């Protein structure tokens, strides 16, 4: 007899037909996700997949003028960088393993180990949080950054090699990111 399997949209837990959590484990996501997580129905702006782990951030990444902006403190903490905020200069700094990057809010100029570079998008403050352009900042620390337009995923690989996902993995992470976003919106 087949068992009806449902996923709770708020928790991501598997439920039985009585809406009770299932204790039995299921095989990894596969082709069955095609119809449950179409890219045309994505509601989140962007999500971050770090070394095959979908980050559950307190502050949501977003896209501005075609660039992914991510929460500075949360991302740099994940990286293990030492961070600093200078409220007078309106500048954030991140340092790790002898590399330092300084970003001034609303400026397209950054300093990496004292050398000036141009950013594709400036660091900004939104809702009291600092957001930074993800690619240049993480690549400064030898982290590879990619983008999946279909799933709106920032693909981060800390070993410096590209993170490559199968179509099934993209669907799985897209579905998880959508559930995470919906859960935040309903809190």
N, C-alpha and C positions, 0 to 999 in steps of 0.2 A: 504494500500500500504506500503510495506517495504521500509525503508530508508537505504541507503548505509551509513555505519559508518566507518570512516577512522581515524587513529591516526597519527598526524604529527610526524615523527621520530625525528625532531629537538626540538619541543616544548612540545610534549606529549599531545597537545590539540586535542579534538575531532573535526573532520571536516566533512562537508557534501560533496555531490558529486561534488560541485563546488569549493571545497577546502576552504570553508568559515568556521570559527569557529562556533560550535554549542553552543547555549545558553541553550538548554535543558539538564538536568542532566540524567545520565544513572545509572542503577543498578551497584553495586560493581562488580569487576572482578569475574569471575566464570570459568566454564568449557571452555568458548570460548577462553581462553588464552592458551589452550593446544598447539595449532598449531602456535600461534604467538610468543611464547616465549619458545622454547624448550631449555633445558639445554645444548644441544650439540652445540648451536649457541651463547652461552654467549661469549662476547668479553672482558668484564671487568675482572680484576684480582680478585677483592673482593669489597664488598660494606658493609656498616654498617647499621644495622637496630637497632635503639635505642628506646626501649619502643614503638614498632610498628610505628616508624617514620624513614623513609629512609633518612639518613643524606646526604645532598648535600655538600660535602667537596671540598675545593679549591684544595687540594692535594689528589691524589688517593691512597688508601691502595694498598698493593701488597703482594704477597706470595714469601717468600724466604726460601729455604730449608724446605718447608712444614709448615712454620709459618707465620701467618698474621702480617704484620707490618703496623702500622697506623700512621698518622701524629700526633706527640706529642701535639703541641700547640692547634690544632683544637679539639682533643679529650678531653684534660684536661680542655679546656675552656667550652666545653659542660658539663663536669662533675661538673664544678664550682670550680675547684681546683686553688690554687695560684701556678703560675709556675715561674721558674727561669732558666736562662742559664748562666753557667760559662764558658766563652770562653777559659780561660787559662787551666782549668782542663778538658775541653770538657765534661761537665757534665750538665744534666738537672735534675731539682728537681720539684716535684709536692707535694703540701700539701693541706690537707682538713680535717677538723674535728679531728685534733690531730694526723693524720696519714701523714707520709712523706716518699716518695720514691725517691731515688737518682739513676740515671742511667748514667754511663760513656760510651761515644761513643766507639764502637768496643770492649766492655768488656762484658763478660758473668756474671759478678758479679754486684749485685745491693745491696743497703742498704735500708731496710724497717724499719723505726724508729730506725736506727742505727745498726740493725742486718743484717749481711751478708747473702745473698741468691744467688743461681745460677739461671740465666735466661736460658730459652730454646733457646733463640736467642738474640744477643746483639742489643742495640740501634745503629742505623747507621744514617749517613747523606747522603741524596740523593737529588740532585738538590738544595742544599743549605737548605734543610729542615730536621729536626730530625724526624726519624721514630722509633717507639717503638713496642716491642712485646705486643700485645693487652691483652692477657689473664691474665698474672701475674700482670701487671700494674693495670688493672681495678679491678681485684679480690682483690687487696690490699685495695681498697676502698669499699669493700663489694658489688660490682656490679657483677652480674652473667654474664658470657660470654659463649656463645655456638657457634657452627659452623654448617652451612648447606652446606655440600659438593656439593649437587645437584645444589644449587642456588648460591654458593660462597658468602654466607651472614654471616657476623659476627653478631650474635644475642646477643644484650646487653639488660639486664634488670636491671634497677637501684634499683628495690625493692629487689634484691637478689634472686628472684625466676626464674627458667628457662623460657625463652620465647618460647612458643610452637606455631607453625604455622600449619594451615591446608594446604593440598596440594594446594588449590585455593589461599590461602594467599601467599604461596611460589612463585607461578607463577606470582601473581600480583607484588610482590616486585622485583622478578627477572626481569620482564618486565620493571618496573620503573627504576631499576638500569641500565639496558641496554640502555634505552632512555637517562638517565642522562649522561652516559659514551659517547654515540654517540654525544650528544649535545656538550660536552666538546671537543671532537675530531674535530668537525666542526667549532669551534670558530676561 
